[in-house]
């Protein structure tokens, strides 16, 4: 059918009708709020207005607020008081993330607590794996990364989310969790994680900028999409429960293709740079922040993300 029999504008004629025929809807239970918890002095993150490094006490309060607003989950990042070459703070039983998990699960047991499993915030060199003679070693990193995941599970984490991009880490973590009596702890893999300049503000937030080189030997090249499908399928086979694509907005095609290839739930991470660009333009009065928040999240969901990790989670639920 063509014009004049078919007039697509008919279904756009009123707000009621538009909302009836809307194909994609956002709801609070799709959103995951990232939180930064610090072992030292809390401070606002300059490049991410509205986001701060929180103390243990503050993070519990924030978690309770988040749950009250209808957001089902948080993902925790830790800033330790000291860093070394073994990422001791990452797997310490009384590390900052482990303490935060215990404190949150104690006060807000229904809130799903996810932990980011990585070494970069805890390594003096800022890389996501063990460094030997200037190279990031894959297989020795797996042992530490598995210890980190188990320590989070011991503290009570519901889900672990490895973001290091070492090969084989999903299998290593899954078998470490199962072997330590945590078969019920689920695993969301940052399976498709690009080496992206959009992580810039996060590195200020988490104090995790690499001291030398970059992350391009482990994170993916922005030009690749077939490799994304390979990574996603590998992690699914190794035992991931949820597959994540990151960043989100510049990689909607990747989200869509991964969704078609893997039959697990798909998550996408609207990362720090995506957040900061919106905040900065809004501060200048150049865009309508509220509309942009909802439009970007809706687009990420429309592309195929079942779940979205976003610094806007709390703001978004107020708008929904
Ligand atoms: C840790 C990690 C990073 C992000 C999540 N986990 C940073 C990085 O890889 O450098 C980025 C999140 C964001 O930018 O919001 N490896």
Boltz pocket constraint, residues with backbone or C-beta under 6 A from the ligand:
constraints:
  - pocket:
      binder: B
      contacts: [[A, 116], [A, 118], [A, 120], [A, 128], [A, 163], [A, 164], [A, 198], [A, 199], [A, 200], [A, 201], [A, 202], [A, 203], [A, 208], [A, 215], [A, 270], [A, 271], [A, 272], [A, 273]]
      max_distance: 6.0
